Amino acid sequence: MKRRKVIVILGVVLLLYVLSIGPAERLSDIKDASDEFPLTTGQKAVEAVYLPVVVVALACPPFDRFLDWYMQLWGMPPEIIPPADRKNSHGQLSR
């Protein structure tokens, strides 16, 4: 019973981690008043924290499509992974 509880808690934490990319990306997109730098510290932090999610999206097209849809719910552009980094149907990066 204890093992099941640990597995459920880990599953919920993993799900919340993946789903938190929307609010985190939205909040990091708020520009500071100066607009001097192309990437704010918050955007760099979000990129680092959610890199595993992006790696999985690159490897799994259905997850990539889900992530595009989910990010649109948060008002973000549909492709958070640049098209040049996406893999084609043969598993090779498209150019």
C-alpha positions, 0 to 999 in steps of 0.5 A, spaced: 500 500 500 505 504 501 509 503 494 502 504 491 502 511 494 509 513 492 508 511 485 501 515 485 505 521 488 510 521 483 506 520 478 502 527 480 508 530 481 511 529 474 504 531 471 504 537 475 511 538 472 509 537 465 503 542 466 506 547 469 510 549 463 504 553 460 504 558 466 511 558 467 512 560 460 507 565 460 510 568 466 517 569 463 514 572 457 513 578 461 518 583 458 521 588 463 521 595 462 528 596 459 527 591 453 535 591 453 536 583 453 533 578 448 532 573 453 530 575 460 533 571 466 526 568 467 526 566 460 533 562 461 531 559 467 524 556 464 528 554 458 533 550 463 528 547 467 523 545 462 529 542 457 527 535 459 520 536 456 522 539 450 527 533 449 521 528 450 517 533 445 522 532 440 523 525 440 515 524 441 511 527 435 504 526 439 507 529 445 509 535 441 502 536 438 499 536 445 504 541 448 503 545 442 496 545 443 497 546 451 501 552 450 496 555 445 491 555 451 496 559 455 496 564 449 503 562 447 505 561 440 503 554 437 511 551 436 515 552 442 520 548 439 523 551 433 521 548 426 529 547 424 529 543 431 524 538 429 525 531 427 522 529 420 518 522 419 525 518 418 527 521 425 532 526 422 532 533 424 528 537 418 532 543 416 
